[in-house]
Amino acid sequence: MIKTPQHIVLETKNLSIGYISKKASTCVADSINVILEKGQLVGLVGANGIGKSTLLRTLTNVQKPLSGEIYINSKSVLDYQPIDLAKQLSLVLTEQIASKNLSVFELVALGRQPYTNWMGTLTQEDIDITNKALGQTNIEALKTKKCFELSDGQLQKVMIARALAQDTDLIILDEPTTHLDMYHKAYILKLLQKLSKETGKTILFSSHEIDLVIQLCDNIIVMSENDVISGPPCQLISKGTFNNLFPKDLISFDENTGTFRVKK
């Protein structure tokens, strides 16, 4: 069967990422060539300190690349004005929100900021889109609660709802399952999978839950010390990509089950 080409939402070409100081530049990873298609759920994995957050910051134009190109909907991110980029890309970070005294509805409605006037006045369309995002994340019952009343899992769903309310083709999340127990880690990633299929939005997230990423994602970007590889989970497993992701003295990857095991 011939696969129908999908619209490319995000593409990098020979991207190099890292840090620039007054004295020198430090390259974290280079020759990054990835393509994210419409409606895909894509996981970004790698060892601690390998550069996952640096890559996400670069893709979202928070941090400038050392070299190479990043395109969102066939346009360089460098050519977008900030307000226009906010209509293409929404970002969910792990940092604490500035004010937990907001209600859930008020926080989710902040996703409409790229579309409102300078006073932030919500139109009926903005209100409808905000309510739709609450429904898509199953948090209608929390609508009037203050954010400081929420659990970590509930707050993460609120942040995802805010990204949905922003109504962008691309949603990027930095470790959305941090601080959650195993059940809620699986719940959040299943929710992202559901949203990518139902809304057609492309969702990219970084995670340490590699077993769950393998089970749920359409594509995976794997960062290692040597290179950055992307592809469908089954393809990466057959290539042995996960076998060398971590030192082999303590854990090993079981290709039959697609999971990591602690050596006895």
Long-range contacts (C-beta under 8 A, 24 or more apart in sequence): 6-37, 6-38, 6-39, 6-40, 7-37, 7-38, 8-35, 8-36, 8-37, 8-38, 8-71, 8-74, 9-36, 9-37, 9-38, 9-72, 9-73, 9-169, 9-170, 9-202, 10-34, 10-35, 10-36, 10-59, 10-70, 10-71, 10-72, 10-170, 10-202, 10-204, 11-35, 11-36, 11-70, 11-71, 12-59, 12-68, 12-69, 12-70, 12-71, 13-68, 13-69, 13-71, 14-67, 14-68, 14-69, 15-58, 15-65, 15-67, 15-68, 15-69, 15-70, 16-65, 16-66, 16-67, 16-68, 17-51, 17-54, 17-55, 17-58, 17-63, 17-65, 17-66, 18-54, 18-66, 19-54, 20-64, 20-66, 25-66, 27-66, 28-54, 28-55, 29-54, 29-55, 29-223, 29-227, 29-228, 30-66, 30-67, 30-68, 31-227, 31-228, 32-68, 32-228, 34-221, 34-228, 34-230, 35-230, 36-170, 36-202, 36-204, 36-219, 37-202, 38-169, 38-200, 38-202, 39-196, 39-197, 39-199, 39-200, 39-201, 39-202, 40-196, 40-202, 40-203, 40-218, 40-219, 41-192, 41-193, 41-196, 41-197, 41-203, 41-216, 41-217, 41-218, 41-219, 42-202, 42-203, 42-204, 42-205, 42-217, 42-218, 42-219, 42-220, 42-221, 42-230, 43-204, 43-205, 43-206, 43-207, 43-213, 43-216, 43-217, 43-219, 43-220, 43-221, 44-204, 44-205, 44-206, 44-207, 44-220, 44-221, 44-223, 45-206, 45-207, 45-208, 45-210, 45-213, 45-220, 45-221, 45-222, 45-223, 45-245, 46-222, 46-223, 46-224, 46-245, 47-224, 47-245, 47-246, 48-208, 50-223, 50-224, 50-225, 51-223, 52-206, 52-223, 53-174, 53-206, 55-223, 55-228, 56-172, 56-174, 56-204, 56-206, 59-172, 59-204, 60-89, 60-91, 60-172, 61-85, 62-91, 72-169, 72-170, 73-169, 83-114, 86-113, 86-114, 86-166, 86-168, 87-114, 87-115, 87-166, 87-167, 87-168, 88-168, 88-169, 88-170, 89-168, 89-169, 89-170, 89-171, 89-172, 90-162, 90-163, 90-164, 90-166, 90-168, 90-170, 90-171, 90-172, 91-163, 91-171, 91-172, 91-173, 91-174, 92-159, 92-160, 92-162, 92-163, 92-171, 92-172, 92-173, 92-174, 92-176, 93-174, 94-174, 94-175, 94-176, 94-178, 97-147, 97-155, 97-159, 99-147, 100-146, 100-147, 100-148, 101-146, 101-147, 101-148, 102-146, 102-147, 103-143, 103-144, 103-145, 103-146, 103-147, 104-134, 104-139, 104-142, 104-143, 104-144, 104-145, 104-146, 104-147, 104-150, 104-158, 105-130, 105-134, 105-143, 105-144, 107-147, 107-158, 107-159, 107-162, 108-133, 108-134, 108-158, 108-161, 108-162, 108-165, 109-165, 110-162, 110-165, 111-161, 111-162, 111-163, 111-164, 111-165, 111-166, 111-167, 112-165, 112-166, 113-166, 114-166, 115-167, 129-165, 129-167, 130-165, 132-164, 132-165, 133-161, 133-162, 133-164, 133-165, 134-161, 136-161, 136-164, 136-195, 136-198, 136-199, 137-161, 137-164, 137-191, 137-195, 138-191, 152-179, 152-180, 152-184, 153-180, 153-184, 153-187, 153-188, 156-180, 156-184, 156-188, 157-188, 157-191, 160-188, 160-191, 160-192, 160-195, 164-195, 164-199, 164-201, 168-201, 169-201, 169-202, 170-201, 170-202, 170-203, 170-204, 171-201, 171-202, 171-203, 171-204, 172-203, 172-204, 172-205, 173-203, 173-204, 173-205, 173-206, 174-205, 174-206, 175-205, 175-206, 175-207, 175-208, 176-205, 176-207, 177-207, 177-209, 185-209, 185-212, 186-212, 189-213, 189-216, 190-216, 192-216, 193-217, 210-242, 210-245, 210-260, 211-258, 211-259, 211-260, 214-242, 214-258, 214-259, 215-258, 233-258
